[in-house]
């Protein structure tokens, strides 16, 4: 059985696949988050939240803000620069990741 967010993620996979630059991906991601946070959710309807919209339920909760330098430091161990091989794959430890056909010898960043 799919979780709610996995269903949402799958619906947006196509939109993300249409992006070709980090800026386009960021815009698609922001559009997804805006739509997700402003659309009525079935679970909130069942729990009788009125209105059943995450943005209203969460109110002013925004999480923690970090500077770009703090984020770089916190995520530095999760970023792995790699170069694709002739088949468009990269290796991390003993795992092989297929990136894309037709982009051999291209620099990529894996974020795990």
N, CA and C of each residue as an Amber inpcrd file, in Angstrom:
protein
   336
   0.8460000  -1.1790000   0.0000000   0.0000000   0.0000000   0.0000000
   0.8920000   1.2430000   0.0000000   0.5720000   2.1830000  -0.8360000
   1.3420000   3.4120000  -0.9400000   0.9940000   4.3740000   0.1870000
   1.9980000   5.0580000   0.6920000   1.7210000   6.1130000   1.6500000
   1.2740000   7.3580000   0.8860000   0.6240000   8.2560000   1.5770000
   0.1240000   9.4760000   0.9340000   1.2510000  10.2150000   0.2240000
   2.3780000  10.3840000   0.9150000   3.4360000  11.1870000   0.2980000
   4.0400000  10.4850000  -0.9020000   4.1500000   9.1440000  -0.8690000
   4.6840000   8.4380000  -2.0350000   3.7850000   8.6220000  -3.2490000
   2.4800000   8.6520000  -3.0340000   1.5650000   8.9170000  -4.1420000
   1.8320000  10.3160000  -4.6960000   1.9370000  11.2960000  -3.8020000
   2.2210000  12.6650000  -4.2330000   3.5530000  12.7440000  -4.9750000
   4.5670000  12.0760000  -4.4390000   5.8990000  12.0940000  -5.0560000
   5.8470000  11.5130000  -6.4580000   5.1530000  10.4020000  -6.6220000
   5.0510000   9.7820000  -7.9390000   4.3430000  10.6910000  -8.9310000
   3.3320000  11.4210000  -8.4570000   2.6290000  12.3420000  -9.3370000
   3.5550000  13.4500000  -9.8340000   4.5070000  13.8420000  -9.0090000
   5.4030000  14.9330000  -9.3990000   6.6860000  14.4520000 -10.0570000
   6.9650000  13.1480000 -10.0300000   8.1700000  12.6420000 -10.6940000
   8.2420000  13.1000000 -12.1440000   7.1150000  13.0700000 -12.8310000
   7.0900000  13.4890000 -14.2320000   7.4810000  14.9580000 -14.3600000
   6.9310000  15.8150000 -13.5020000   7.2640000  17.2380000 -13.5490000
   8.7520000  17.4590000 -13.2890000   9.2990000  16.7300000 -12.3240000
  10.7270000  16.8470000 -12.0340000  11.5610000  16.3590000 -13.2150000
  11.0960000  15.3230000 -13.8910000  11.8430000  14.7680000 -15.0300000
  11.9250000  15.7610000 -16.1930000  11.0110000  16.6980000 -16.2610000
  11.0280000  17.6870000 -17.3350000  12.0600000  18.7820000 -17.1190000
  12.6100000  18.8880000 -15.9190000  13.5700000  19.9440000 -15.6280000
  14.9400000  19.5710000 -16.1800000  15.7020000  20.6030000 -16.5630000
  17.0420000  20.3580000 -17.1080000  18.1310000  21.1150000 -16.3520000
  17.7340000  21.9990000 -15.4490000  18.7210000  22.7550000 -14.6820000
  18.3350000  22.7160000 -13.2050000  19.2990000  22.9700000 -12.3260000
  18.9540000  23.0370000 -10.9020000  17.8900000  24.0940000 -10.5990000
  17.9230000  25.2170000 -11.3000000  16.9330000  26.2760000 -11.0640000
  15.5310000  25.8140000 -11.4620000  15.4160000  25.1080000 -12.5890000
  14.1160000  24.5780000 -13.0030000  13.6160000  23.5440000 -12.0030000
  14.5200000  22.6970000 -11.5210000  14.1400000  21.6920000 -10.5270000
  13.6430000  22.3790000  -9.2560000  14.3490000  23.4170000  -8.8180000
  13.9470000  24.1490000  -7.6150000  12.5620000  24.7600000  -7.7990000
  12.2910000  25.3270000  -8.9740000  10.9650000  25.9040000  -9.2410000
   9.8840000  24.8100000  -9.2280000  10.1750000  23.6600000  -9.8250000
   9.2050000  22.5540000  -9.8270000   8.9650000  22.0470000  -8.4130000
  10.0390000  21.9760000  -7.6270000   9.8990000  21.5310000  -6.2370000
   9.0700000  22.5280000  -5.4370000   9.3300000  23.8150000  -5.6140000
   8.5780000  24.8340000  -4.8920000   7.1080000  24.8040000  -5.2940000
   6.8330000  24.6010000  -6.5860000   5.4410000  24.4990000  -7.0500000
   4.7570000  23.3030000  -6.3990000   5.4800000  22.1770000  -6.2960000
   4.9400000  20.9970000  -5.6330000   4.6140000  21.2980000  -4.1720000
   5.5450000  21.9100000  -3.4620000   5.3400000  22.1980000  -2.0450000
   4.1780000  23.1780000  -1.8490000   4.0960000  24.1970000  -2.7060000
   2.9960000  25.1640000  -2.5980000   1.6560000  24.4710000  -2.8140000
   1.5520000  23.6320000  -3.8460000   0.3040000  22.9250000  -4.1120000
  -0.0190000  21.9420000  -2.9850000   0.9810000  21.2090000  -2.5400000
   0.7920000  20.2250000  -1.4760000   0.2880000  20.8900000  -0.1920000
   0.8730000  22.0240000   0.1460000   0.5280000  22.6950000   1.4010000
  -0.7570000  23.5130000   1.3400000  -1.3280000  23.6860000   0.1510000
  -2.5450000  24.4920000   0.0330000  -3.7320000  23.6800000  -0.4900000
  -3.5850000  22.3570000  -0.5690000  -4.6410000  21.4800000  -1.0510000
  -5.2240000  20.6930000   0.1160000  -6.5390000  20.5440000   0.1300000
  -7.1890000  19.7540000   1.1850000  -6.6910000  18.3150000   1.1360000
  -6.3870000  17.7570000   2.2900000  -5.8960000  16.3880000   2.3950000
  -6.9730000  15.5010000   2.9960000  -7.1080000  14.3010000   2.4330000
  -8.1380000  13.3680000   2.8850000  -7.9950000  13.0430000   4.3710000
  -6.7560000  12.8360000   4.8320000  -6.5440000  12.5180000   6.2470000
  -7.0020000  13.6320000   7.1650000  -6.7960000  14.8670000   6.7530000
  -7.2410000  16.0000000   7.5660000  -8.7600000  16.1370000   7.5150000
  -9.3670000  15.7550000   6.3920000 -10.8350000  15.7380000   6.3120000
 -11.4000000  14.7110000   7.2830000 -10.7770000  13.5290000   7.3080000
 -11.2430000  12.4720000   8.2040000 -11.1040000  12.8790000   9.6720000
 -10.0410000  13.6190000   9.9790000  -9.8370000  14.0790000  11.3590000
 -10.6480000  15.3320000  11.6740000 -11.4500000  15.7670000  10.7150000
 -12.3630000  16.9010000  10.8440000 -11.6520000  18.2310000  11.1130000
 -10.4650000  18.3990000  10.5200000  -9.8180000  19.7110000  10.5560000
 -10.5690000  20.6250000   9.6070000 -10.7960000  21.8510000  10.0290000
 -11.4950000  22.7990000   9.1840000 -10.7260000  24.1130000   9.1660000
 -10.0940000  24.4930000   8.0680000 -10.0500000  23.7940000   6.7970000
  -8.9980000  22.6740000   6.8200000  -9.1620000  21.6430000   6.0000000
  -8.2450000  20.5000000   5.9910000  -7.0250000  20.7340000   5.1020000
  -6.3840000  21.8530000   5.3100000  -5.2440000  22.2560000   4.4790000
  -4.0060000  22.3420000   5.3660000  -2.9260000  21.6400000   4.9950000
  -1.7320000  21.6070000   5.8570000  -1.2220000  22.9780000   6.2760000
  -1.2330000  23.9410000   5.3610000  -0.7250000  25.2680000   5.6790000
  -1.4840000  25.8840000   6.8510000  -2.7940000  25.6720000   6.9050000
  -3.6090000  26.2130000   8.0050000  -3.4150000  25.4090000   9.2900000
  -3.2530000  24.0840000   9.1300000  -3.0620000  23.2350000  10.3060000
  -1.7210000  23.5480000  10.9640000  -0.6960000  23.7460000  10.1430000
   0.6390000  24.0270000  10.6750000   0.7800000  25.4580000  11.1760000
  -0.0670000  26.3380000  10.6750000  -0.0290000  27.7260000  11.1190000
   1.3000000  28.3840000  10.7980000   1.8990000  28.9760000  11.7910000
   3.1360000  29.7200000  11.6010000   4.3890000  28.8590000  11.7280000
   4.2230000  27.5560000  11.9130000   5.3980000  26.6810000  12.0610000
   6.2280000  26.7220000  10.7880000   7.4660000  27.0890000  10.9100000
   8.3420000  27.2200000   9.7460000   9.5900000  26.3530000   9.8390000
   9.8310000  25.7350000  10.9890000  11.0610000  24.9620000  11.1340000
  12.2360000  25.8670000  11.4760000  13.4110000  25.3510000  11.3280000
  14.6190000  26.1200000  11.6370000  15.2110000  26.7140000  10.3740000
  15.7230000  27.9090000  10.4820000  16.4060000  28.5510000   9.3650000
  17.9160000  28.3820000   9.5600000  18.6020000  28.0090000   8.4990000
  20.0530000  27.8560000   8.5350000  20.6670000  28.7170000   7.4400000
  21.8470000  29.2250000   7.7000000  22.5630000  29.9730000   6.6730000
  23.0740000  28.9820000   5.6370000  23.3730000  29.4490000   4.4300000
  23.9430000  28.5500000   3.4160000  25.2290000  27.8690000   3.9000000
  26.0550000  28.5870000   4.6680000  27.2850000  27.9740000   5.1760000
  26.9850000  26.8400000   6.1530000  25.9830000  27.0420000   7.0220000
  25.6060000  25.9830000   7.9680000  25.0660000  24.7600000   7.2300000
  24.2550000  24.9970000   6.1980000  23.7200000  23.8800000   5.4150000
  24.8300000  23.1260000   4.7070000  25.7800000  23.8600000   4.1550000
  26.9150000  23.2160000   3.4890000  27.6690000  22.3430000   4.4650000
  27.9180000  22.8630000   5.6490000  28.6390000  22.0880000   6.6640000
  27.8440000  20.8510000   7.0940000  26.5430000  21.0050000   7.3100000
  25.7120000  19.8950000   7.7740000  25.5600000  18.7940000   6.7240000
  25.5280000  19.1660000   5.4480000  25.3000000  18.1840000   4.3940000
  26.5640000  17.7900000   3.6440000  27.7120000  18.2960000   4.0570000
  28.9420000  18.0210000   3.3130000  29.2690000  16.5370000   3.2420000
  28.9180000  15.7820000   4.2590000  29.2120000  14.3470000   4.2470000
  28.2110000  13.5510000   3.4250000  27.1580000  14.1920000   2.9630000
  26.1370000  13.5000000   2.1750000  26.2620000  13.7920000   0.6810000
  27.1840000  14.6920000   0.2970000  27.3860000  15.0320000  -1.1120000
  28.6360000  14.3420000  -1.6360000  28.4860000  13.6750000  -2.7790000
  29.5980000  12.9350000  -3.3500000  29.7700000  13.3190000  -4.8170000
  30.8050000  14.1050000  -5.1450000  31.0370000  14.4200000  -6.5590000
  31.5400000  13.1730000  -7.2870000  30.9930000  12.9030000  -8.4380000
  31.3850000  11.7600000  -9.2440000  31.3650000  12.1620000 -10.7130000
  32.0250000  11.3670000 -11.5430000  31.9860000  11.5350000 -12.9900000
  31.3590000  10.2920000 -13.5860000  30.3880000  10.4850000 -14.4750000
  29.7240000   9.3390000 -15.0820000  30.7000000   8.5760000 -15.9780000
  30.5190000   7.2560000 -16.0580000  31.3480000   6.4520000 -16.9580000
  30.7580000   6.4850000 -18.3610000  31.2910000   5.6750000 -19.2640000
  30.8430000   5.6980000 -20.6620000  29.3950000   5.2390000 -20.8230000
  28.8360000   4.5970000 -19.7830000  27.4540000   4.1260000 -19.8510000
  26.4750000   5.0680000 -19.1350000  26.9710000   6.1820000 -18.6040000
  26.1080000   7.1130000 -17.8890000  25.8450000   6.6910000 -16.4580000
  26.7490000   5.8960000 -15.8730000  26.6020000   5.4190000 -14.5010000
  27.6890000   6.0090000 -13.6120000  27.4120000   6.0730000 -12.3210000
  28.4200000   6.4560000 -11.3320000  28.4380000   5.3830000 -10.2490000
  29.5440000   5.3220000  -9.5420000  29.6980000   4.3470000  -8.4720000
  29.9140000   5.0820000  -7.1620000  29.2430000   4.6200000  -6.1210000
  29.4410000   5.1250000  -4.7630000  29.6240000   3.8970000  -3.8900000
  30.7980000   3.7650000  -3.3160000  31.1820000   2.5650000  -2.5750000
  31.0520000   1.3730000  -3.5270000  30.2140000   0.4100000  -3.2470000
  30.0610000  -0.7280000  -4.1710000  28.7500000  -0.6550000  -4.9510000
  28.0780000   0.4880000  -4.8980000  26.7950000   0.6320000  -5.5760000
  26.9680000   1.3870000  -6.8890000  26.2160000   0.9780000  -7.8960000
  26.2300000   1.6440000  -9.1930000  24.8980000   2.3510000  -9.3880000
  24.9520000   3.6250000  -9.7720000  23.7580000   4.4170000  -9.9950000
  23.6950000   4.8110000 -11.4590000  22.5880000   4.4980000 -12.1000000
  22.3700000   4.9070000 -13.4780000  21.9080000   6.3540000 -13.4660000
  22.6070000   7.2250000 -14.1480000  22.2580000   8.6420000 -14.1660000
  21.4250000   8.9560000 -15.4070000  22.0050000   8.8020000 -16.5840000
  21.2880000   9.1100000 -17.8170000  22.1240000   8.6480000 -19.0020000
  21.4640000   8.0760000 -19.9710000  22.1690000   7.6880000 -21.1970000
  22.5960000   8.9500000 -21.9360000  23.7150000   8.8790000 -22.5780000
  24.1470000   9.9940000 -23.4190000  24.9010000  11.0890000 -22.6960000
  25.2390000  10.8870000 -21.4270000  26.0280000  11.9180000 -20.7490000
  27.2930000  11.3070000 -20.1470000  28.0780000  10.6020000 -20.9600000
  29.3090000  10.0230000 -20.4190000  30.3060000  11.1080000 -20.0260000
  31.0890000  10.7930000 -19.0200000  32.1590000  11.6860000 -18.5390000
  31.6330000  13.0500000 -18.1130000  30.4900000  13.0630000 -17.4550000
  29.8650000  14.2970000 -16.9730000  29.9650000  14.3420000 -15.4590000
  30.3190000  15.4850000 -14.8980000  30.3820000  15.6600000 -13.4470000
  28.9620000  15.7040000 -12.8820000  28.7300000  14.9460000 -11.8200000
  27.4420000  14.9680000 -11.1340000  27.7030000  14.9810000  -9.6400000
  26.7010000  15.3840000  -8.8650000  26.7640000  15.3150000  -7.4140000
  25.6980000  14.3350000  -6.9470000  26.1140000  13.3250000  -6.2040000
  25.1540000  12.4160000  -5.5740000  24.8820000  12.9620000  -4.1940000
  23.6200000  13.0280000  -3.8350000  23.2400000  13.4810000  -2.5020000
  22.5050000  12.3290000  -1.8390000  23.1220000  11.7470000  -0.8420000
  22.5700000  10.5670000  -0.1720000  22.1560000  10.9560000   1.2290000
